[in-house]
Amino acid sequence: MLKKSILFVFALLFFVTAAFAAVNINTADQATLESLPGIGAAKATAIIEYRTTKGNFKTKDQLLEVKGIGPNILKKLDKEIEI
């Protein structure tokens, strides 16, 4: 019983930590990008195309160069993403 309780606590901590982890926009896949606020399938595809053709993002502000992403979306994403 104690082993199950300890395992449960570790699993809970893992999922809580994962839920608050920022998404790396240079490595995130389509589904992960779509989970971000204001990012749907088209914008996620545009982000992936941008980094494939122009290289990894060096700053969060470079997202403004992606079609469909403006200052309001970037503001929503600020704490949700990392480089």
PyMOL commands that set and color helices and strands:
alter all, ss='L'
color gray80, all
select helices_A, chain A and resi 2-20+30-34+41-54+60-65+71-77
alter helices_A, ss='H'
color red, helices_A
select strands_A, chain A and resi 23-24+81-82
alter strands_A, ss='S'
color yellow, strands_A
deselect
rebuild
show_as cartoon
